[in-house]
């Protein structure tokens, strides 16, 4: 065999080896975790001292290894409908790559029946919006994760923690079952924590301030929906533990 031919074969072999190594590197690329949802998940501006409100998605990055990027696209006040209509879902899809994950948690604002821009009928539009998120995530080679909404701290005069979500959480569970999607019952887990802490101690999880206690709310604030830093961290930990206990490849990226 001529020297030139040997060199050509050697170069071809090196190119093929490089391609294989590149493919292996791509296949083991740490995933990006995208979050889509509402204010209970969303990032909040300012330091904790300036603005104590935090979304649980804002606290999630700390539970992953640094190689994993958590991209939080959740926005205050959005429902599954308005998130789609405003083009926010299209923006996520443009960046989504094979091997990534999308955590989906809507419901609080889908209930807003006085607002046609946000309201969804749970058994029709809401079901189909969640199904669309799942289908289009999978078409990109990524993995969807469905979550129910977090609990509202809604105690009645008898000290009983009441439901405020109607059948929306059941629809999330139904979509997860129908489409074989990994499911985190965030509502049940957070409800359990609030109920076990009790009516007064559970205020620390949410945004409860007495008048004059914080400069941001001089008249005080009694918010049973949005989270304090403690609540955001606690509810993010629930999600991290659920992933750690799952069979998802993503579990390998949860910190010990």
KAMOZI-V413401 format. One record per backbone hydrogen bond with DSSP energy under -0.5 kcal/mol. CO is the residue of the C=O (numbers start at 1). NH is the residue of the N-H. Records with the same first field share a line. If there is no record, write none. Layout:
CO->NH, NH
//
This chain:
2->6
3->7
4->8
5->9
6->10
7->11
8->12
9->13
10->14
11->15
12->16
13->17
14->18
15->19
16->20
17->21
18->22
19->23
20->24
21->25
22->26
23->27
24->28
26->29
31->69
32->34, 101
33->71
34->103
35->73
36->105
37->75
38->41, 42
40->56
42->55
47->51
54->227
55->58, 59
56->59
57->60
60->63
61->64
63->255
65->68
68->70
69->33, 71
70->72
71->35, 73
75->78
79->83
80->84
81->85
82->86
83->88, 89
84->87
87->91
88->92
89->93
90->94
91->95
92->95, 96
97->100
100->143
101->34
102->104, 145
103->36, 105
104->147
105->38
107->111
109->112
110->120
111->113
112->115
114->116
115->118, 119
121->124, 126
122->127
124->128
125->129
126->130
127->131
128->132
129->133
130->134
131->135
132->136
133->137
134->138
135->139
136->140
137->140, 142
138->141
141->99
143->102
144->182
145->104
146->184
152->154
153->155
154->162
156->159
160->156, 162
165->168
167->171
168->172
169->173
170->174
171->175
172->176
173->177
174->178
175->179
176->180, 181
182->146
183->185
184->148, 186
185->189
186->190
187->191
188->192
189->193
190->194
191->195
192->196
193->197
194->198
198->202
200->203
201->204
202->205, 206
203->206, 208
205->228
206->208
207->209, 223
209->221
210->213
214->217
215->218
217->214, 220
218->212
221->209
222->224
223->207
224->153
226->207
227->54
228->232
229->233
230->234
231->235
232->236
233->237
234->238
235->239
236->240
237->241
238->242
239->243
240->244
241->245
243->246
248->251
249->252
250->253
251->254
253->65
//
